[in-house]
Amino acid sequence: MLTAGSILIGIISLFILYILCKIFISPIKWLFKLTLSCIAGGAAMFVSNLLLSGLGITFSINPLTAMISGVLGIPGMVLTIILQGLL
């Protein structure tokens, strides 16, 4: 038979579980979105390398440049070209 104390403990346990899920799921979602945008940025840079290599414009594809182009999009790719020209 359930008592009021055991029901209260169950409710508190569910509340704590809910809070823990909220704390840990948010960073995982953020990390997943960042990973997907890095993959998309690397793929965009690869396709751009194929299309623009005839003009002499190439990208060095590494995790940092893929992240920059994935997060910032086309301005990130332009930034990568400018930084590559400066260095």
C-alpha positions, 0 to 999 in steps of 0.5 A, a space after each residue: 500500500 502506498 503511503 503519502 511519504 512514498 508518493 511524495 518521494 516519487 514526485 520529488 524523484 520525478 522532478 529531480 529527473 526532469 531537472 537533470 534531463 533539462 540540464 544535460 539535454 540542452 548542451 547535447 542539442 547544441 553540440 549536435 547542431 554545431 557538429 551538423 553545421 561543421 559537416 555542412 561547412 566542410 561539404 560546402 568548402 569541398 564543393 567550392 574547391 571543386 568549382 573555384 579551383 579553375 580560378 585559383 581560389 582554393 580553401 584549406 579544409 580542416 576542422 577550424 575552417 569547416 566550423 567557421 564556414 559552417 557557423 558563419 556561412 558564406 561570410 565565413 568562407 570569404 573570411 577564410 579566403 581573406 585570412 588565407 591570403 594574409 597568412 
